[in-house]
Amino acid sequence: MAWSFLPSWVDLESVSISFELPARTVLKRTGVAALATSSATALRLTLAPALLRVAFEPYLVIDLPPPLGDMGLQQVEYDFRTGAMAPNVFYTGGLVRVGKGSAEDEARAFMRDLVTSTPMAMPPYDPTSDRDLVLTVRQVLSNLESGGGGPPVRGARLSARLTLRQELAGAVGPDGFCIPAGATIAASVDVEGTREEIETAPRVRRIEVDCSSAVLRKNGSDQADLRRFVVHRGGDILVERVEPLGAAGQAAGVESLVRLFGALAAGGGVALDPQRLGPSAVEGLVKEEIARALRPVLVDWVQQNAEIVAGVDLRKVLGIAGEGQGVA
C-alpha cells in the first residue's frame, strides 16, 4: 500500500517504534490504582494502515490495594476507521476480582492521551494519506512523555516491513547493487537521543537489514546476493549473510567462496592466497571485500536520494556527509 510520506514504489506493511521503560515506572495513576511496570519493560508502538497498537512486554501491572486483585495490561489497539479502542486486560491474582471494566476504561484513556492533538484522534483516519505523518508520530511521542504520563524517553528502535514495487539500484562506476522489484525487506533501526532529539533530529546508530535479495555487482557482473547486513552510522557495513552468484554460485562449499573471493579481490592487491585459508577465514575475507565494495555505492545513493522520505534528511540521520557539508 502506498503511503504519502514515502515514494510510491515502497509498499509499507507496518512500522513499529519501541522504547525500554525502567522497572517500577508509573505511567498513569487514578485514585488508588496505578498503571506501572514491574520490571524493565519494552513499550512498542505499531502503526499499520487501519490501527495503532501499544503493547507492553512484559505486561503492565494495574496495582490495586489488597484484598483487591491486581490486573495486567498487555496492549491496547485503536481502530482508525471507527475510533474503537480494544484493551487486553486480565486478572493476575488477589481474592476479590472487581473493577475490570474500570481498568479497561483507564487503558482507553491512556490511548486517548497518546493520540490527542493529532489527526489520529478524529476517525476515520488514514495514515497512508497523511502527508505529515512524521509530524503526527512526533506528537504521539511527545504525548507519551508528557500528557500520556510516560517517563523521559531516551533511545528507540524502529522496525519496518516493506516490499519494493520497482527495482532499487545504485552504482559507482562498474560497481553497484540492485534490489529487484518484489523484494521484501525487514529492517530494525537503533536511534540515539532524547525524545526531543528523536523528534527533531534523529541519529541512526545502526540498521539491521534482512532482504530477500540484494545483488552486489562488481566490475560489471553480479557477484553475490546479500541476505543480511548491518549499516553503521557513517555508512560502514557489516555483511552477515551472503550467497555467491554466477560461476561461484555453481560451486559447492568453500570452493564457491574461494572463487568469489578471487573475483572480488582481482586487481585489489590482496596478497593472501584463499586456497591456503580455512573455510571460516575465507568467508570472513569475502564479507570484508563485499562490505568494502558496497560502502561507496551506499554513500553515493544516500547523497543522491537524501530527501526520499518526506520530512527527513537521510544524510543527517545516517551521518553521511553530502558534498560541501560535514555530518557528525
Phi and psi in degrees as a GROMACS rama.xvg file:
@    title "Ramachandran Plot"
@    xaxis  label "Phi"
@    yaxis  label "Psi"
@TYPE xy
-76.3014  135.24  ALA-2
-112.925  137.954  TRP-3
-63.2277  -30.3808  SER-4
-85.5627  -2.35629  PHE-5
-117.1  158.517  LEU-6
-62.5754  151.474  PRO-7
-63.1866  -19.1113  SER-8
-88.857  6.20641  TRP-9
-106.043  119.886  VAL-10
-102.681  99.7007  ASP-11
-90.0153  122.29  LEU-12
-79.4108  -49.02  GLU-13
-166.511  162.114  SER-14
-140.141  140.997  VAL-15
-128.879  151.36  SER-16
-132.788  132.123  ILE-17
-128.644  149.201  SER-18
-132.042  158.657  PHE-19
-104.592  127.141  GLU-20
-99.6476  135.177  LEU-21
-66.2127  161.084  PRO-22
-61.9398  146.568  ALA-23
62.5124  30.7544  ARG-24
-83.3949  126.122  THR-25
-93.4077  117.783  VAL-26
-90.5618  -30.9152  LEU-27
-156.884  140.782  LYS-28
-131.113  128.872  ARG-29
-135.47  111.864  THR-30
60.6972  -124.654  GLY-31
-88.8783  -5.39449  VAL-32
-97.6212  146.854  ALA-33
-133.741  135.691  ALA-34
-100.402  111.693  LEU-35
-146.933  165.101  ALA-36
-88.4394  142.2  THR-37
-92.6072  -24.7407  SER-38
-147.871  179.857  SER-39
-54.8479  126.995  ALA-40
-130.07  135.931  THR-41
-88.9955  124.593  ALA-42
-103.175  123.721  LEU-43
-121.999  124.225  ARG-44
-100.052  122.111  LEU-45
-117.418  127.068  THR-46
-111.504  123.845  LEU-47
-128.376  169.833  ALA-48
-55.4743  -30.1491  PRO-49
-114.552  -3.0865  ALA-50
-156.168  161.068  LEU-51
-120.455  127.107  LEU-52
-119.01  134.228  ARG-53
-113.939  118.64  VAL-54
-125.497  152.492  ALA-55
-127.878  135.345  PHE-56
-137.891  109.469  GLU-57
-73.0235  175.274  PRO-58
-63.2433  153.763  TYR-59
-74.5864  151.509  LEU-60
-103.379  127.974  VAL-61
-92.907  98.8256  ILE-62
-85.3658  121.556  ASP-63
-122.979  150.708  LEU-64
-71.1525  145.101  PRO-65
-58.6225  150.758  PRO-66
-88.6725  12.3669  PRO-67
-66.2171  141.848  LEU-68
-80.6686  135.756  GLY-69
-67.5322  159.611  ASP-70
-130.209  163.05  MET-71
-118.703  148.585  GLY-72
-120.59  112.451  LEU-73
-87.0355  -42.7152  GLN-74
-166.146  164.61  GLN-75
-133.956  131.756  VAL-76
-112.131  137.999  GLU-77
-118.738  118.421  TYR-78
-85.3224  113.363  ASP-79
-63.537  -28.1478  PHE-80
-75.3022  -39.0498  ARG-81
-112.511  -18.3811  THR-82
84.6969  1.1523  GLY-83
-68.9888  140.951  ALA-84
-119.98  126.474  MET-85
-119.788  98.8732  ALA-86
-86.7445  147.437  PRO-87
-104.355  94.9747  ASN-88
-115.154  139.002  VAL-89
-149.451  155.985  PHE-90
-77.1951  143.024  TYR-91
-117.716  -3.37934  THR-92
159.868  -171.004  GLY-93
95.279  160.873  GLY-94
-87.028  -38.0437  LEU-95
-107.871  113.228  VAL-96
-105.302  91.499  ARG-97
-135.302  163.543  VAL-98
88.3409  12.8466  GLY-99
-63.7331  -39.4908  LYS-100
-60.8257  -42.155  GLY-101
-65.6617  -37.5178  SER-102
-63.8518  -40.7042  ALA-103
-64.096  -38.5275  GLU-104
-61.9415  -39.8482  ASP-105
-68.0328  -34.5194  GLU-106
-65.1336  -39.5247  ALA-107
-65.574  -38.2915  ARG-108
-64.0656  -36.3014  ALA-109
-60.9088  -44.1929  PHE-110
-65.775  -41.1451  MET-111
-60.9238  -38.5865  ARG-112
-60.9038  -36.219  ASP-113
-67.2946  -38.1176  LEU-114
-97.1081  -1.40733  VAL-115
-60.4905  146.361  THR-116
65.7738  21.493  SER-117
-127.372  160.364  THR-118
-60.0824  -21.9649  PRO-119
-62.8125  -24.6409  MET-120
-74.0292  -6.89395  ALA-121
-121.999  86.2723  MET-122
-70.489  154.268  PRO-123
-75.3858  139.837  PRO-124
-125.452  137.543  TYR-125
-121.353  103.788  ASP-126
-63.4666  -25.2946  PRO-127
-69.1326  -22.5  THR-128
-102.384  3.95088  SER-129
-83.0447  103.95  ASP-130
-70.3379  -18.4636  ARG-131
-107.435  35.9275  ASP-132
-60.5252  -36.2494  LEU-133
-60.2001  -42.5031  VAL-134
-66.7505  -38.1457  LEU-135
-60.8681  -45.9947  THR-136
-66.094  -36.8473  VAL-137
-59.7313  -39.287  ARG-138
-68.2457  -36.9604  GLN-139
-60.6672  -43.0466  VAL-140
-64.0849  -38.3991  LEU-141
-63.6601  -41.5608  SER-142
-65.1587  -34.423  ASN-143
-60.027  -39.1065  LEU-144
-85.5796  -29.1645  GLU-145
-108.432  -85.2268  SER-146
-60.9469  -31.1632  GLY-147
-75.7339  -7.94066  GLY-148
82.1647  10.4317  GLY-149
-80.4245  168.064  GLY-150
-80.9807  169.471  PRO-151
-57.1114  132.135  PRO-152
-94.8454  132.185  VAL-153
-140.469  122.759  ARG-154
77.8227  151.132  GLY-155
-159.011  160.622  ALA-156
-125.738  124.239  ARG-157
-101.454  139.462  LEU-158
-130.692  141.703  SER-159
-147.741  148.626  ALA-160
-123.415  130.741  ARG-161
-149.23  162.75  LEU-162
-126.968  139.463  THR-163
-88.3926  129.916  LEU-164
-83.2116  -22.4296  ARG-165
-141.19  166.014  GLN-166
-62.3717  139.978  GLU-167
-114.617  122.108  LEU-168
-144.017  154.527  ALA-169
-149.291  154.472  GLY-170
-153.275  148.563  ALA-171
-130.207  103.947  VAL-172
64.313  -134.087  GLY-173
-82.1099  -3.37454  PRO-174
-102.489  151.142  ASP-175
178.295  -169.106  GLY-176
-140.427  159.35  PHE-177
-146.966  124.445  CYS-178
-108.204  113.91  ILE-179
-71.5855  158.373  PRO-180
-58.7925  138.169  ALA-181
92.9948  -8.84612  GLY-182
-68.6307  144.343  ALA-183
-106.018  143.095  THR-184
-131.944  132.643  ILE-185
-119.101  122.01  ALA-186
-127.247  140.988  ALA-187
-123.072  129.491  SER-188
-123.028  123.317  VAL-189
-92.8463  123.479  ASP-190
-114.564  136.24  VAL-191
-93.9523  160.372  GLU-192
111.283  170.104  GLY-193
-75.3117  174.254  THR-194
-58.0227  -43.2094  ARG-195
-62.3459  -40.7827  GLU-196
-68.5991  -38.3384  GLU-197
-64.9642  -37.4751  ILE-198
-69.5326  -44.2408  GLU-199
-97.1039  -36.1834  THR-200
-148.229  71.4899  ALA-201
-63.2879  144.792  PRO-202
-124.609  113.404  ARG-203
-77.7371  129.657  VAL-204
-90.2233  -43.1209  ARG-205
-159.587  153.188  ARG-206
-127.656  123.776  ILE-207
-99.2686  126.499  GLU-208
-123.648  125.106  VAL-209
-111.11  123.776  ASP-210
-131.864  139.007  CYS-211
-66.0788  -25.6451  SER-212
-167.81  125.049  SER-213
-140.704  103.353  ALA-214
-89.393  127.904  VAL-215
-92.0438  128.339  LEU-216
-106.586  129.148  ARG-217
-130.385  125.931  LYS-218
55.679  37.2012  ASN-219
84.834  0.329489  GLY-220
-129.454  154.022  SER-221
-71.9093  125.457  ASP-222
-112.66  -36.7801  GLN-223
-155.149  153.595  ALA-224
-111.499  112.721  ASP-225
-84.4712  125.23  LEU-226
-106.811  -27.4557  ARG-227
-149.113  131.07  ARG-228
-153.789  163.492  PHE-229
-122.9  132.681  VAL-230
-108.751  121.697  VAL-231
-94.5341  161.358  HIS-232
-55.75  133.316  ARG-233
98.1464  -12.7347  GLY-234
103.664  -1.1486  GLY-235
-66.9043  144.521  ASP-236
-124.009  139.05  ILE-237
-118.996  117.215  LEU-238
-88.002  126.745  VAL-239
-110.102  -30.2899  GLU-240
-142.837  128.398  ARG-241
-145.588  146.302  VAL-242
-124.793  125.252  GLU-243
-64.348  149.967  PRO-244
-121.333  174.364  LEU-245
64.5407  -140.42  GLY-246
-62.0641  -38.8928  ALA-247
-65.5123  -35.7278  ALA-248
-68.541  -19.0975  GLY-249
-85.8055  -12.9305  GLN-250
-86.8279  172.375  ALA-251
-113.916  145.527  ALA-252
53.6956  -134.514  GLY-253
-63.7603  -27.5477  VAL-254
-60.7064  -40.0129  GLU-255
-65.7739  -37.2541  SER-256
-69.2869  -37.9169  LEU-257
-61.0255  -44.6459  VAL-258
-64.8641  -42.8389  ARG-259
-64.8523  -42.1472  LEU-260
-59.6773  -42.0606  PHE-261
-62.7138  -38.7849  GLY-262
-68.4525  -40.244  ALA-263
-74.4044  -34.5104  LEU-264
-87.3982  -6.95905  ALA-265
-56.4563  123.162  ALA-266
80.1889  1.19039  GLY-267
-92.5334  -3.19654  GLY-268
76.922  20.5838  GLY-269
-78.3268  123.972  VAL-270
-86.719  -15.1022  ALA-271
-71.909  143.808  LEU-272
-99.6101  108.441  ASP-273
-61.7123  -22.2253  PRO-274
-67.3894  -21.3368  GLN-275
-96.4819  -0.024212  ARG-276
-101.633  157.046  LEU-277
-75.9008  164.847  GLY-278
-55.884  -44.222  PRO-279
-67.3355  -37.5146  SER-280
-67.0658  -40.9096  ALA-281
-62.7678  -44.6953  VAL-282
-61.2079  -41.6812  GLU-283
-62.5076  -41.6325  GLY-284
-65.3113  -39.9571  LEU-285
-59.6591  -46.5519  VAL-286
-63.722  -38.8267  LYS-287
-64.3744  -42.7819  GLU-288
-64.0087  -40.6903  GLU-289
-63.7337  -45.5358  ILE-290
-61.1287  -40.5535  ALA-291
-65.0419  -37.4962  ARG-292
-74.6672  -32.0945  ALA-293
-82.4942  -29.8088  LEU-294
-55.8935  -51.7809  ARG-295
-62.7277  -29.4094  PRO-296
-69.5203  -43.3576  VAL-297
-62.6847  -45.9102  LEU-298
-59.3592  -44.9891  VAL-299
-62.4864  -40.7398  ASP-300
-65.2671  -41.4683  TRP-301
-63.8109  -42.2296  VAL-302
-63.451  -36.7589  GLN-303
-79.6361  -20.3822  GLN-304
-126.898  36.6646  ASN-305
-60.7404  -29.9627  ALA-306
-110.23  30.3121  GLU-307
-68.1754  -28.2937  ILE-308
-101.586  122.471  VAL-309
-57.5091  129.718  ALA-310
82.9803  6.22101  GLY-311
-133.855  133.051  VAL-312
-101.479  106.375  ASP-313
-61.2676  -29.1157  LEU-314
-62.5446  -43.8876  ARG-315
-72.7171  -41.0104  LYS-316
-62.6499  -40.9297  VAL-317
-94.4248  -4.89262  LEU-318
70.3071  33.2412  GLY-319
-110.172  116.606  ILE-320
-71.7229  140.798  ALA-321
-90.722  178.542  GLY-322
-63.9382  128.238  GLU-323
76.0134  12.3361  GLY-324
-139.843  154.98  GLN-325
-112.3  143.489  GLY-326
-127.469  128.612  VAL-327
